Amino acid sequence: MRNLFNIISIVSAVLMVIFILLQQRGSSLGEAFGGDSAFYRSRRGVELIIFQFTIFFTVIFVLSVILGLLSD
């Protein structure tokens, strides 16, 4: 059972990293060093779906790690 949770953890971690890297942030170099963004933009379309998948795989990762520690 522990092997199953380990496999789920690895797969969800890889997918989580992929979805994090797919997210676009649109920040310039000035914002990276403490500059303030002048507007707020909500997520729409594909960006919202990628954000939701990131949250989903994060929850799956955390649950699989906890259940893997509790098994056996």
HTML snippet that shows the backbone in 3Dmol.js (N, CA, C, O; Angstrom):
<script src="https://3Dmol.org/build/3Dmol-min.js"></script>
<div id="view" style="width:600px;height:400px;position:relative"></div>
<script>
const pdb = `
ATOM      1  N   MET A   1       0.818  -1.186   0.000  1.00  0.00           N
ATOM      2  CA  MET A   1       0.000   0.000   0.000  1.00  0.00           C
ATOM      3  C   MET A   1       0.867   1.256   0.000  1.00  0.00           C
ATOM      4  O   MET A   1       0.525   2.265  -0.618  1.00  0.00           O
ATOM      5  N   ARG A   2       1.976   1.177   0.694  1.00  0.00           N
ATOM      6  CA  ARG A   2       2.875   2.325   0.768  1.00  0.00           C
ATOM      7  C   ARG A   2       3.446   2.658  -0.612  1.00  0.00           C
ATOM      8  O   ARG A   2       3.642   3.828  -0.942  1.00  0.00           O
ATOM      9  N   ASN A   3       3.715   1.607  -1.428  1.00  0.00           N
ATOM     10  CA  ASN A   3       4.228   1.847  -2.783  1.00  0.00           C
ATOM     11  C   ASN A   3       3.215   2.611  -3.634  1.00  0.00           C
ATOM     12  O   ASN A   3       3.594   3.462  -4.439  1.00  0.00           O
ATOM     13  N   LEU A   4       1.948   2.313  -3.459  1.00  0.00           N
ATOM     14  CA  LEU A   4       0.911   3.018  -4.207  1.00  0.00           C
ATOM     15  C   LEU A   4       0.909   4.497  -3.856  1.00  0.00           C
ATOM     16  O   LEU A   4       0.822   5.343  -4.746  1.00  0.00           O
ATOM     17  N   PHE A   5       1.004   4.819  -2.572  1.00  0.00           N
ATOM     18  CA  PHE A   5       1.038   6.219  -2.159  1.00  0.00           C
ATOM     19  C   PHE A   5       2.309   6.919  -2.629  1.00  0.00           C
ATOM     20  O   PHE A   5       2.287   8.107  -2.952  1.00  0.00           O
ATOM     21  N   ASN A   6       3.416   6.178  -2.668  1.00  0.00           N
ATOM     22  CA  ASN A   6       4.663   6.761  -3.186  1.00  0.00           C
ATOM     23  C   ASN A   6       4.547   7.102  -4.668  1.00  0.00           C
ATOM     24  O   ASN A   6       5.002   8.159  -5.104  1.00  0.00           O
ATOM     25  N   ILE A   7       3.943   6.211  -5.435  1.00  0.00           N
ATOM     26  CA  ILE A   7       3.765   6.450  -6.869  1.00  0.00           C
ATOM     27  C   ILE A   7       2.830   7.628  -7.093  1.00  0.00           C
ATOM     28  O   ILE A   7       3.095   8.480  -7.941  1.00  0.00           O
ATOM     29  N   ILE A   8       1.735   7.680  -6.337  1.00  0.00           N
ATOM     30  CA  ILE A   8       0.793   8.801  -6.456  1.00  0.00           C
ATOM     31  C   ILE A   8       1.488  10.106  -6.079  1.00  0.00           C
ATOM     32  O   ILE A   8       1.260  11.133  -6.719  1.00  0.00           O
ATOM     33  N   SER A   9       2.328  10.078  -5.054  1.00  0.00           N
ATOM     34  CA  SER A   9       3.056  11.280  -4.638  1.00  0.00           C
ATOM     35  C   SER A   9       3.995  11.772  -5.728  1.00  0.00           C
ATOM     36  O   SER A   9       4.052  12.969  -6.009  1.00  0.00           O
ATOM     37  N   ILE A  10       4.725  10.862  -6.335  1.00  0.00           N
ATOM     38  CA  ILE A  10       5.687  11.245  -7.369  1.00  0.00           C
ATOM     39  C   ILE A  10       4.972  11.797  -8.596  1.00  0.00           C
ATOM     40  O   ILE A  10       5.366  12.831  -9.135  1.00  0.00           O
ATOM     41  N   VAL A  11       3.924  11.111  -9.036  1.00  0.00           N
ATOM     42  CA  VAL A  11       3.194  11.562 -10.223  1.00  0.00           C
ATOM     43  C   VAL A  11       2.534  12.913  -9.974  1.00  0.00           C
ATOM     44  O   VAL A  11       2.592  13.801 -10.825  1.00  0.00           O
ATOM     45  N   SER A  12       1.910  13.070  -8.815  1.00  0.00           N
ATOM     46  CA  SER A  12       1.246  14.345  -8.527  1.00  0.00           C
ATOM     47  C   SER A  12       2.265  15.472  -8.343  1.00  0.00           C
ATOM     48  O   SER A  12       1.983  16.616  -8.700  1.00  0.00           O
ATOM     49  N   ALA A  13       3.433  15.170  -7.796  1.00  0.00           N
ATOM     50  CA  ALA A  13       4.464  16.198  -7.647  1.00  0.00           C
ATOM     51  C   ALA A  13       4.980  16.658  -9.004  1.00  0.00           C
ATOM     52  O   ALA A  13       5.177  17.854  -9.219  1.00  0.00           O
ATOM     53  N   VAL A  14       5.197  15.729  -9.911  1.00  0.00           N
ATOM     54  CA  VAL A  14       5.666  16.088 -11.250  1.00  0.00           C
ATOM     55  C   VAL A  14       4.614  16.923 -11.974  1.00  0.00           C
ATOM     56  O   VAL A  14       4.944  17.936 -12.590  1.00  0.00           O
ATOM     57  N   LEU A  15       3.347  16.502 -11.904  1.00  0.00           N
ATOM     58  CA  LEU A  15       2.278  17.261 -12.554  1.00  0.00           C
ATOM     59  C   LEU A  15       2.097  18.629 -11.919  1.00  0.00           C
ATOM     60  O   LEU A  15       1.817  19.606 -12.613  1.00  0.00           O
ATOM     61  N   MET A  16       2.255  18.704 -10.606  1.00  0.00           N
ATOM     62  CA  MET A  16       2.141  19.984  -9.913  1.00  0.00           C
ATOM     63  C   MET A  16       3.237  20.949 -10.380  1.00  0.00           C
ATOM     64  O   MET A  16       2.961  22.125 -10.616  1.00  0.00           O
ATOM     65  N   VAL A  17       4.461  20.469 -10.513  1.00  0.00           N
ATOM     66  CA  VAL A  17       5.560  21.310 -10.981  1.00  0.00           C
ATOM     67  C   VAL A  17       5.312  21.769 -12.415  1.00  0.00           C
ATOM     68  O   VAL A  17       5.569  22.925 -12.751  1.00  0.00           O
ATOM     69  N   ILE A  18       4.818  20.876 -13.252  1.00  0.00           N
ATOM     70  CA  ILE A  18       4.527  21.245 -14.645  1.00  0.00           C
ATOM     71  C   ILE A  18       3.480  22.345 -14.698  1.00  0.00           C
ATOM     72  O   ILE A  18       3.645  23.318 -15.434  1.00  0.00           O
ATOM     73  N   PHE A  19       2.400  22.206 -13.925  1.00  0.00           N
ATOM     74  CA  PHE A  19       1.347  23.214 -13.942  1.00  0.00           C
ATOM     75  C   PHE A  19       1.803  24.535 -13.312  1.00  0.00           C
ATOM     76  O   PHE A  19       1.344  25.602 -13.720  1.00  0.00           O
ATOM     77  N   ILE A  20       2.685  24.474 -12.341  1.00  0.00           N
ATOM     78  CA  ILE A  20       3.229  25.714 -11.774  1.00  0.00           C
ATOM     79  C   ILE A  20       4.073  26.435 -12.818  1.00  0.00           C
ATOM     80  O   ILE A  20       3.998  27.657 -12.945  1.00  0.00           O
ATOM     81  N   LEU A  21       4.869  25.686 -13.561  1.00  0.00           N
ATOM     82  CA  LEU A  21       5.716  26.302 -14.573  1.00  0.00           C
ATOM     83  C   LEU A  21       4.917  26.822 -15.767  1.00  0.00           C
ATOM     84  O   LEU A  21       5.371  27.730 -16.464  1.00  0.00           O
ATOM     85  N   LEU A  22       3.740  26.261 -16.009  1.00  0.00           N
ATOM     86  CA  LEU A  22       2.895  26.714 -17.110  1.00  0.00           C
ATOM     87  C   LEU A  22       2.187  28.030 -16.816  1.00  0.00           C
ATOM     88  O   LEU A  22       1.745  28.719 -17.735  1.00  0.00           O
ATOM     89  N   GLN A  23       2.079  28.377 -15.549  1.00  0.00           N
ATOM     90  CA  GLN A  23       1.372  29.602 -15.190  1.00  0.00           C
ATOM     91  C   GLN A  23       2.185  30.813 -15.619  1.00  0.00           C
ATOM     92  O   GLN A  23       3.394  30.883 -15.397  1.00  0.00           O
ATOM     93  N   GLN A  24       1.495  31.762 -16.237  1.00  0.00           N
ATOM     94  CA  GLN A  24       2.148  32.986 -16.661  1.00  0.00           C
ATOM     95  C   GLN A  24       1.932  34.040 -15.600  1.00  0.00           C
ATOM     96  O   GLN A  24       0.846  34.145 -15.030  1.00  0.00           O
ATOM     97  N   ARG A  25       2.953  34.811 -15.338  1.00  0.00           N
ATOM     98  CA  ARG A  25       2.824  35.802 -14.286  1.00  0.00           C
ATOM     99  C   ARG A  25       2.896  37.218 -14.832  1.00  0.00           C
ATOM    100  O   ARG A  25       2.489  38.135 -14.119  1.00  0.00           O
ATOM    101  N   GLY A  26       3.360  37.457 -15.989  1.00  0.00           N
ATOM    102  CA  GLY A  26       3.330  38.781 -16.582  1.00  0.00           C
ATOM    103  C   GLY A  26       4.041  39.859 -15.790  1.00  0.00           C
ATOM    104  O   GLY A  26       3.705  41.035 -15.928  1.00  0.00           O
ATOM    105  N   SER A  27       4.994  39.503 -14.980  1.00  0.00           N
ATOM    106  CA  SER A  27       5.693  40.513 -14.181  1.00  0.00           C
ATOM    107  C   SER A  27       6.977  40.911 -14.887  1.00  0.00           C
ATOM    108  O   SER A  27       7.667  40.077 -15.473  1.00  0.00           O
ATOM    109  N   SER A  28       7.277  42.161 -14.825  1.00  0.00           N
ATOM    110  CA  SER A  28       8.499  42.661 -15.444  1.00  0.00           C
ATOM    111  C   SER A  28       9.651  42.584 -14.443  1.00  0.00           C
ATOM    112  O   SER A  28       9.463  42.170 -13.299  1.00  0.00           O
ATOM    113  N   LEU A  29      10.811  42.975 -14.871  1.00  0.00           N
ATOM    114  CA  LEU A  29      11.986  42.912 -14.012  1.00  0.00           C
ATOM    115  C   LEU A  29      11.870  43.860 -12.829  1.00  0.00           C
ATOM    116  O   LEU A  29      12.360  43.553 -11.742  1.00  0.00           O
ATOM    117  N   GLY A  30      11.231  45.004 -13.022  1.00  0.00           N
ATOM    118  CA  GLY A  30      11.050  45.954 -11.927  1.00  0.00           C
ATOM    119  C   GLY A  30      10.154  45.403 -10.830  1.00  0.00           C
ATOM    120  O   GLY A  30      10.384  45.664  -9.650  1.00  0.00           O
ATOM    121  N   GLU A  31       9.138  44.644 -11.210  1.00  0.00           N
ATOM    122  CA  GLU A  31       8.248  44.049 -10.217  1.00  0.00           C
ATOM    123  C   GLU A  31       8.942  42.937  -9.447  1.00  0.00           C
ATOM    124  O   GLU A  31       8.601  42.674  -8.293  1.00  0.00           O
ATOM    125  N   ALA A  32       9.906  42.284 -10.072  1.00  0.00           N
ATOM    126  CA  ALA A  32      10.620  41.206  -9.393  1.00  0.00           C
ATOM    127  C   ALA A  32      11.448  41.733  -8.225  1.00  0.00           C
ATOM    128  O   ALA A  32      11.707  40.998  -7.272  1.00  0.00           O
ATOM    129  N   PHE A  33      11.864  42.991  -8.286  1.00  0.00           N
ATOM    130  CA  PHE A  33      12.673  43.575  -7.225  1.00  0.00           C
ATOM    131  C   PHE A  33      11.886  44.536  -6.349  1.00  0.00           C
ATOM    132  O   PHE A  33      12.444  45.501  -5.827  1.00  0.00           O
ATOM    133  N   GLY A  34      10.589  44.279  -6.185  1.00  0.00           N
ATOM    134  CA  GLY A  34       9.810  45.053  -5.241  1.00  0.00           C
ATOM    135  C   GLY A  34       8.933  46.126  -5.836  1.00  0.00           C
ATOM    136  O   GLY A  34       8.289  46.864  -5.091  1.00  0.00           O
ATOM    137  N   GLY A  35       8.881  46.243  -7.143  1.00  0.00           N
ATOM    138  CA  GLY A  35       8.005  47.229  -7.761  1.00  0.00           C
ATOM    139  C   GLY A  35       6.552  46.833  -7.580  1.00  0.00           C
ATOM    140  O   GLY A  35       6.249  45.652  -7.407  1.00  0.00           O
ATOM    141  N   ASP A  36       5.669  47.783  -7.618  1.00  0.00           N
ATOM    142  CA  ASP A  36       4.261  47.522  -7.383  1.00  0.00           C
ATOM    143  C   ASP A  36       3.523  47.408  -8.701  1.00  0.00           C
ATOM    144  O   ASP A  36       3.755  48.193  -9.621  1.00  0.00           O
ATOM    145  N   SER A  37       2.632  46.432  -8.793  1.00  0.00           N
ATOM    146  CA  SER A  37       1.794  46.291  -9.979  1.00  0.00           C
ATOM    147  C   SER A  37       0.645  47.287  -9.897  1.00  0.00           C
ATOM    148  O   SER A  37       0.046  47.454  -8.835  1.00  0.00           O
ATOM    149  N   ALA A  38       0.336  47.941 -10.991  1.00  0.00           N
ATOM    150  CA  ALA A  38      -0.647  49.016 -10.981  1.00  0.00           C
ATOM    151  C   ALA A  38      -2.080  48.524 -11.171  1.00  0.00           C
ATOM    152  O   ALA A  38      -3.016  49.313 -11.048  1.00  0.00           O
ATOM    153  N   PHE A  39      -2.271  47.242 -11.467  1.00  0.00           N
ATOM    154  CA  PHE A  39      -3.623  46.759 -11.717  1.00  0.00           C
ATOM    155  C   PHE A  39      -3.795  45.330 -11.209  1.00  0.00           C
ATOM    156  O   PHE A  39      -2.827  44.600 -10.999  1.00  0.00           O
ATOM    157  N   TYR A  40      -5.051  44.961 -11.020  1.00  0.00           N
ATOM    158  CA  TYR A  40      -5.388  43.596 -10.621  1.00  0.00           C
ATOM    159  C   TYR A  40      -6.081  42.923 -11.791  1.00  0.00           C
ATOM    160  O   TYR A  40      -6.989  43.493 -12.397  1.00  0.00           O
ATOM    161  N   ARG A  41      -5.657  41.728 -12.102  1.00  0.00           N
ATOM    162  CA  ARG A  41      -6.218  41.005 -13.231  1.00  0.00           C
ATOM    163  C   ARG A  41      -6.680  39.638 -12.750  1.00  0.00           C
ATOM    164  O   ARG A  41      -5.927  38.919 -12.093  1.00  0.00           O
ATOM    165  N   SER A  42      -7.913  39.281 -13.077  1.00  0.00           N
ATOM    166  CA  SER A  42      -8.422  37.977 -12.672  1.00  0.00           C
ATOM    167  C   SER A  42      -8.067  36.931 -13.717  1.00  0.00           C
ATOM    168  O   SER A  42      -7.843  37.247 -14.885  1.00  0.00           O
ATOM    169  N   ARG A  43      -8.021  35.692 -13.277  1.00  0.00           N
ATOM    170  CA  ARG A  43      -7.695  34.597 -14.183  1.00  0.00           C
ATOM    171  C   ARG A  43      -8.930  34.241 -15.000  1.00  0.00           C
ATOM    172  O   ARG A  43     -10.049  34.229 -14.486  1.00  0.00           O
ATOM    173  N   ARG A  44      -8.712  33.955 -16.272  1.00  0.00           N
ATOM    174  CA  ARG A  44      -9.801  33.568 -17.159  1.00  0.00           C
ATOM    175  C   ARG A  44      -9.331  32.480 -18.103  1.00  0.00           C
ATOM    176  O   ARG A  44      -8.144  32.386 -18.416  1.00  0.00           O
ATOM    177  N   GLY A  45     -10.259  31.665 -18.552  1.00  0.00           N
ATOM    178  CA  GLY A  45      -9.991  30.678 -19.585  1.00  0.00           C
ATOM    179  C   GLY A  45      -8.984  29.632 -19.169  1.00  0.00           C
ATOM    180  O   GLY A  45      -9.091  29.029 -18.101  1.00  0.00           O
ATOM    181  N   VAL A  46      -8.002  29.425 -20.031  1.00  0.00           N
ATOM    182  CA  VAL A  46      -6.991  28.388 -19.818  1.00  0.00           C
ATOM    183  C   VAL A  46      -6.172  28.674 -18.565  1.00  0.00           C
ATOM    184  O   VAL A  46      -5.787  27.748 -17.852  1.00  0.00           O
ATOM    185  N   GLU A  47      -5.904  29.943 -18.295  1.00  0.00           N
ATOM    186  CA  GLU A  47      -5.134  30.306 -17.105  1.00  0.00           C
ATOM    187  C   GLU A  47      -5.851  29.878 -15.830  1.00  0.00           C
ATOM    188  O   GLU A  47      -5.206  29.434 -14.880  1.00  0.00           O
ATOM    189  N   LEU A  48      -7.170  30.004 -15.797  1.00  0.00           N
ATOM    190  CA  LEU A  48      -7.959  29.565 -14.645  1.00  0.00           C
ATOM    191  C   LEU A  48      -7.927  28.049 -14.507  1.00  0.00           C
ATOM    192  O   LEU A  48      -7.817  27.527 -13.398  1.00  0.00           O
ATOM    193  N   ILE A  49      -8.021  27.345 -15.621  1.00  0.00           N
ATOM    194  CA  ILE A  49      -7.980  25.875 -15.592  1.00  0.00           C
ATOM    195  C   ILE A  49      -6.629  25.386 -15.086  1.00  0.00           C
ATOM    196  O   ILE A  49      -6.571  24.464 -14.273  1.00  0.00           O
ATOM    197  N   ILE A  50      -5.543  25.992 -15.559  1.00  0.00           N
ATOM    198  CA  ILE A  50      -4.204  25.610 -15.098  1.00  0.00           C
ATOM    199  C   ILE A  50      -4.056  25.883 -13.603  1.00  0.00           C
ATOM    200  O   ILE A  50      -3.471  25.077 -12.880  1.00  0.00           O
ATOM    201  N   PHE A  51      -4.578  26.999 -13.143  1.00  0.00           N
ATOM    202  CA  PHE A  51      -4.534  27.337 -11.718  1.00  0.00           C
ATOM    203  C   PHE A  51      -5.308  26.318 -10.887  1.00  0.00           C
ATOM    204  O   PHE A  51      -4.839  25.893  -9.832  1.00  0.00           O
ATOM    205  N   GLN A  52      -6.491  25.923 -11.357  1.00  0.00           N
ATOM    206  CA  GLN A  52      -7.301  24.939 -10.624  1.00  0.00           C
ATOM    207  C   GLN A  52      -6.641  23.564 -10.616  1.00  0.00           C
ATOM    208  O   GLN A  52      -6.685  22.866  -9.603  1.00  0.00           O
ATOM    209  N   PHE A  53      -6.027  23.164 -11.740  1.00  0.00           N
ATOM    210  CA  PHE A  53      -5.296  21.894 -11.763  1.00  0.00           C
ATOM    211  C   PHE A  53      -4.106  21.924 -10.806  1.00  0.00           C
ATOM    212  O   PHE A  53      -3.792  20.914 -10.178  1.00  0.00           O
ATOM    213  N   THR A  54      -3.450  23.063 -10.692  1.00  0.00           N
ATOM    214  CA  THR A  54      -2.334  23.199  -9.758  1.00  0.00           C
ATOM    215  C   THR A  54      -2.808  22.965  -8.329  1.00  0.00           C
ATOM    216  O   THR A  54      -2.160  22.246  -7.568  1.00  0.00           O
ATOM    217  N   ILE A  55      -3.920  23.560  -7.967  1.00  0.00           N
ATOM    218  CA  ILE A  55      -4.478  23.359  -6.623  1.00  0.00           C
ATOM    219  C   ILE A  55      -4.878  21.901  -6.421  1.00  0.00           C
ATOM    220  O   ILE A  55      -4.613  21.323  -5.367  1.00  0.00           O
ATOM    221  N   PHE A  56      -5.515  21.305  -7.429  1.00  0.00           N
ATOM    222  CA  PHE A  56      -5.950  19.911  -7.342  1.00  0.00           C
ATOM    223  C   PHE A  56      -4.763  18.977  -7.103  1.00  0.00           C
ATOM    224  O   PHE A  56      -4.804  18.141  -6.201  1.00  0.00           O
ATOM    225  N   PHE A  57      -3.711  19.115  -7.904  1.00  0.00           N
ATOM    226  CA  PHE A  57      -2.557  18.229  -7.745  1.00  0.00           C
ATOM    227  C   PHE A  57      -1.787  18.505  -6.458  1.00  0.00           C
ATOM    228  O   PHE A  57      -1.136  17.603  -5.929  1.00  0.00           O
ATOM    229  N   THR A  58      -1.846  19.721  -5.949  1.00  0.00           N
ATOM    230  CA  THR A  58      -1.234  20.017  -4.655  1.00  0.00           C
ATOM    231  C   THR A  58      -1.971  19.292  -3.539  1.00  0.00           C
ATOM    232  O   THR A  58      -1.343  18.715  -2.651  1.00  0.00           O
ATOM    233  N   VAL A  59      -3.287  19.316  -3.580  1.00  0.00           N
ATOM    234  CA  VAL A  59      -4.087  18.613  -2.566  1.00  0.00           C
ATOM    235  C   VAL A  59      -3.852  17.109  -2.654  1.00  0.00           C
ATOM    236  O   VAL A  59      -3.692  16.447  -1.628  1.00  0.00           O
ATOM    237  N   ILE A  60      -3.831  16.562  -3.876  1.00  0.00           N
ATOM    238  CA  ILE A  60      -3.567  15.126  -4.056  1.00  0.00           C
ATOM    239  C   ILE A  60      -2.186  14.772  -3.518  1.00  0.00           C
ATOM    240  O   ILE A  60      -2.021  13.737  -2.872  1.00  0.00           O
ATOM    241  N   PHE A  61      -1.198  15.615  -3.775  1.00  0.00           N
ATOM    242  CA  PHE A  61       0.161  15.363  -3.286  1.00  0.00           C
ATOM    243  C   PHE A  61       0.208  15.339  -1.765  1.00  0.00           C
ATOM    244  O   PHE A  61       0.776  14.422  -1.170  1.00  0.00           O
ATOM    245  N   VAL A  62      -0.386  16.342  -1.139  1.00  0.00           N
ATOM    246  CA  VAL A  62      -0.363  16.417   0.328  1.00  0.00           C
ATOM    247  C   VAL A  62      -1.096  15.231   0.941  1.00  0.00           C
ATOM    248  O   VAL A  62      -0.606  14.628   1.896  1.00  0.00           O
ATOM    249  N   LEU A  63      -2.254  14.893   0.410  1.00  0.00           N
ATOM    250  CA  LEU A  63      -3.012  13.751   0.946  1.00  0.00           C
ATOM    251  C   LEU A  63      -2.263  12.436   0.760  1.00  0.00           C
ATOM    252  O   LEU A  63      -2.261  11.594   1.658  1.00  0.00           O
ATOM    253  N   SER A  64      -1.630  12.250  -0.393  1.00  0.00           N
ATOM    254  CA  SER A  64      -0.909  11.000  -0.611  1.00  0.00           C
ATOM    255  C   SER A  64       0.308  10.879   0.295  1.00  0.00           C
ATOM    256  O   SER A  64       0.648   9.780   0.733  1.00  0.00           O
ATOM    257  N   VAL A  65       0.964  11.994   0.579  1.00  0.00           N
ATOM    258  CA  VAL A  65       2.107  11.943   1.500  1.00  0.00           C
ATOM    259  C   VAL A  65       1.630  11.623   2.919  1.00  0.00           C
ATOM    260  O   VAL A  65       2.240  10.802   3.605  1.00  0.00           O
ATOM    261  N   ILE A  66       0.553  12.257   3.361  1.00  0.00           N
ATOM    262  CA  ILE A  66       0.024  11.995   4.711  1.00  0.00           C
ATOM    263  C   ILE A  66      -0.440  10.549   4.827  1.00  0.00           C
ATOM    264  O   ILE A  66      -0.112   9.866   5.797  1.00  0.00           O
ATOM    265  N   LEU A  67      -1.207  10.078   3.834  1.00  0.00           N
ATOM    266  CA  LEU A  67      -1.690   8.696   3.888  1.00  0.00           C
ATOM    267  C   LEU A  67      -0.547   7.694   3.765  1.00  0.00           C
ATOM    268  O   LEU A  67      -0.603   6.610   4.347  1.00  0.00           O
ATOM    269  N   GLY A  68       0.484   8.052   3.014  1.00  0.00           N
ATOM    270  CA  GLY A  68       1.660   7.171   2.917  1.00  0.00           C
ATOM    271  C   GLY A  68       2.402   7.074   4.246  1.00  0.00           C
ATOM    272  O   GLY A  68       2.938   6.017   4.578  1.00  0.00           O
ATOM    273  N   LEU A  69       2.437   8.147   4.998  1.00  0.00           N
ATOM    274  CA  LEU A  69       3.081   8.108   6.306  1.00  0.00           C
ATOM    275  C   LEU A  69       2.255   7.334   7.327  1.00  0.00           C
ATOM    276  O   LEU A  69       2.806   6.688   8.218  1.00  0.00           O
ATOM    277  N   LEU A  70       0.942   7.399   7.196  1.00  0.00           N
ATOM    278  CA  LEU A  70       0.064   6.715   8.141  1.00  0.00           C
ATOM    279  C   LEU A  70      -0.110   5.234   7.841  1.00  0.00           C
ATOM    280  O   LEU A  70      -0.483   4.464   8.726  1.00  0.00           O
ATOM    281  N   SER A  71       0.156   4.824   6.603  1.00  0.00           N
ATOM    282  CA  SER A  71       0.000   3.408   6.253  1.00  0.00           C
ATOM    283  C   SER A  71       1.163   2.605   6.803  1.00  0.00           C
ATOM    284  O   SER A  71       2.283   3.099   6.930  1.00  0.00           O
ATOM    285  N   ASP A  72       0.877   1.388   7.118  1.00  0.00           N
ATOM    286  CA  ASP A  72       1.857   0.466   7.706  1.00  0.00           C
ATOM    287  C   ASP A  72       2.319   0.978   8.970  1.00  0.00           C
ATOM    288  O   ASP A  72       3.149   0.347   9.625  1.00  0.00           O
TER     289      ASP A  72
END
`;
const viewer = $3Dmol.createViewer("view");
viewer.addModel(pdb, "pdb");
viewer.setStyle({}, {cartoon: {color: "spectrum"}});
viewer.zoomTo();
viewer.render();
</script>
